[in-house]
């Protein structure tokens, strides 16, 4: 496959996963695609030497890096899969702490359990990326328990 086909492919996966238009925002033309040595399939997508996303072989969807999440949040009108938490817990989440359902102030209706999500504070600032453990309705209804298993916080080293 040529580079344009691969770029079109990863953009379409990002559009499916994060909403229409996310692929172009997340993956500009100058991205570098790294392939698995074992399978020859797309594994990582980098921009200027930094990882934007990892294509998970288990489900064919992306796991975002902090840099990738920042790029998606730039396009606020179509950013999907965003969970907003109270400002008073933002420091703990920035350090990699999990998001509890009781701390969530807003959640996109389209979120299902096991979806890749972006966590922001009430000001819209990026805090972390992770995987939802509950669907949107459960996150709203539950007052206890972990809603998002954080993979990486913004201030983690």
C-alpha positions as CSV (number, residue, x, y, z in Angstrom):
1,X,0.0,0.0,0.0
2,X,1.3,3.5,-0.7
3,X,1.5,6.3,1.9
4,X,-1.7,8.1,0.8
5,X,-3.7,4.9,1.2
6,X,-2.3,4.3,4.7
7,X,-3.0,7.9,5.6
8,X,-6.5,7.6,4.3
9,X,-6.9,4.4,6.3
10,X,-5.7,5.8,9.7
11,X,-7.8,8.9,9.2
12,X,-10.9,6.9,8.5
13,X,-10.4,4.8,11.7
14,X,-9.9,8.1,13.7
15,X,-13.1,9.5,12.1
16,X,-15.0,6.4,13.1
17,X,-13.6,6.3,16.6
18,X,-13.5,10.1,17.5
19,X,-16.1,11.7,15.2
20,X,-16.1,13.1,11.7
21,X,-13.1,15.3,10.9
22,X,-11.0,13.9,13.7
23,X,-8.7,12.0,11.3
24,X,-7.5,15.1,9.5
25,X,-7.0,17.0,12.7
26,X,-5.2,14.1,14.4
27,X,-3.1,13.0,11.4
28,X,-1.7,15.8,9.2
29,X,0.0,14.8,5.9
30,X,3.5,14.8,7.5
31,X,2.9,12.0,10.0
32,X,5.3,9.0,10.2
33,X,3.7,5.6,10.3
34,X,5.7,2.8,12.1
35,X,4.9,-0.8,11.3
36,X,5.1,-3.9,13.5
37,X,8.2,-5.9,12.9
38,X,6.4,-9.1,13.4
39,X,3.2,-8.6,11.4
40,X,4.0,-5.6,9.1
41,X,0.8,-3.9,10.1
42,X,0.5,-0.3,11.3
43,X,1.4,0.0,14.9
44,X,2.3,3.6,15.8
45,X,1.7,7.0,14.3
46,X,4.2,9.8,15.1
47,X,4.5,13.5,14.3
48,X,7.8,15.3,14.6
49,X,9.2,12.3,16.5
50,X,6.4,12.2,19.1
51,X,3.8,9.4,19.2
52,X,0.3,10.6,18.5
53,X,-1.5,7.2,18.7
54,X,-1.0,3.5,18.8
55,X,-3.2,1.3,16.7
56,X,-4.3,-1.6,19.0
57,X,-4.1,-5.0,17.3
58,X,-6.9,-6.4,19.4
59,X,-9.7,-4.2,18.1
60,X,-8.1,-2.0,15.3
61,X,-8.8,1.2,17.2
62,X,-6.4,3.9,18.5
63,X,-5.0,4.5,21.9
64,X,-4.2,8.2,22.1
65,X,-1.1,9.9,23.5
66,X,-1.4,13.2,25.3
67,X,-0.1,14.9,22.2
68,X,-2.8,13.2,20.1
69,X,-5.6,14.1,22.5
70,X,-4.4,17.8,22.4
71,X,-4.8,17.7,18.6
72,X,-8.3,16.4,18.8
73,X,-9.3,18.9,21.4
74,X,-8.2,21.8,19.2
75,X,-11.3,21.1,17.0
76,X,-13.7,21.6,19.9
77,X,-16.8,21.6,17.7
78,X,-16.5,18.0,16.7
79,X,-14.4,16.6,19.6
80,X,-16.2,13.5,20.9
81,X,-15.5,11.0,23.6
82,X,-14.7,13.7,26.1
83,X,-15.4,13.4,29.8
84,X,-15.3,16.6,32.0
85,X,-14.4,16.4,35.7
86,X,-14.6,18.9,38.5
87,X,-11.7,21.3,38.8
88,X,-11.0,20.3,42.4
89,X,-9.8,16.8,41.3
90,X,-7.9,17.9,38.2
91,X,-4.5,17.8,39.8
92,X,-4.9,14.1,40.9
93,X,-6.1,13.1,37.4
94,X,-3.2,15.0,35.8
95,X,-0.9,12.9,37.9
96,X,-2.5,9.7,36.5
97,X,-5.3,9.1,39.0
98,X,-8.4,7.3,37.8
99,X,-11.6,9.3,37.2
100,X,-14.5,8.4,39.6
101,X,-18.1,8.7,38.5
102,X,-18.9,11.2,41.3
103,X,-16.3,13.7,39.9
104,X,-17.7,13.8,36.4
105,X,-19.7,16.9,35.5
106,X,-20.2,16.2,31.7
107,X,-20.0,13.1,29.6
108,X,-20.6,12.6,25.8
109,X,-23.7,10.5,25.2
110,X,-21.9,8.3,22.7
111,X,-19.4,6.9,25.3
112,X,-19.7,3.2,25.9
113,X,-17.7,1.0,28.2
114,X,-14.1,0.3,26.9
115,X,-14.1,3.4,24.6
116,X,-11.0,5.5,24.4
117,X,-11.7,8.8,26.1
118,X,-10.2,12.2,26.7
119,X,-10.5,13.7,30.2
120,X,-10.7,17.5,30.6
121,X,-11.4,19.9,33.5
122,X,-14.3,22.3,33.6
123,X,-12.2,24.9,31.7
124,X,-11.7,22.5,28.8
125,X,-8.0,21.9,29.6
126,X,-6.7,18.4,28.9
127,X,-6.0,16.3,32.0
128,X,-5.5,12.7,30.8
129,X,-6.4,10.0,28.4
130,X,-7.8,6.6,29.3
131,X,-10.4,4.0,28.8
132,X,-14.0,4.3,30.0
133,X,-15.1,1.5,32.3
134,X,-18.8,2.5,32.2
135,X,-21.2,3.8,29.5
136,X,-22.4,7.4,29.6
137,X,-25.7,6.6,31.3
138,X,-23.9,4.6,34.0
139,X,-21.4,7.4,34.6
140,X,-24.3,9.9,35.1
141,X,-26.2,7.5,37.3
142,X,-23.5,6.1,39.5
143,X,-22.2,8.0,42.5
144,X,-19.4,5.6,43.3
145,X,-16.8,3.7,41.4
146,X,-14.2,4.3,38.7
147,X,-15.6,5.7,35.5
148,X,-12.3,6.0,33.6
149,X,-9.1,4.0,34.0
150,X,-6.5,6.6,33.2
151,X,-3.6,5.5,31.0
152,X,-1.6,8.7,31.1
153,X,-2.0,12.0,32.8
154,X,-0.6,15.3,31.5
155,X,1.9,15.8,34.3
156,X,3.2,12.2,34.4
157,X,6.8,11.9,33.4
